[in-house]
Amino acid sequence: MADFLSGEWFAERNAALAARGETGLSATLRVALVLSDAPSGGPGALTLVLTPEGGRLEPGDPGVCEVVVTLSASDAAALVEGRLTSSGALRAGQLRVRGNAAALVPVTAWLAGEA
């Protein structure tokens, strides 16, 4: 597995997201994952862009997002790689959510790879 936030890591994650197909959304949804302890030399955030056609991860923060999630870099890696659930992390106080979190409800199964 590639190092977290490397170009190869983004390529691997985006290939996995592409394989999931359509999200079922009617419009684009942007979710910023802000890293509270961003590694030096790496992005301080990554953005999950969900469109009706599918999803992708991009380095950096797009500025305008419907949802902003703040968490540590290790928890972000675990969340994106499926080793940590968002509900478990939220209950444990490992992440903070701002914005319209309800916008994620329609794509919860898709994000978990169950759709």
Beta strands, then each sheet from edge to edge (+ up, - down):
strand 1: 29-35
strand 2: 45-51
strand 3: 54-59
strand 4: 67-71
strand 5: 95-99
sheet 1: 3+ 2- 1+ 4+ 5-
end
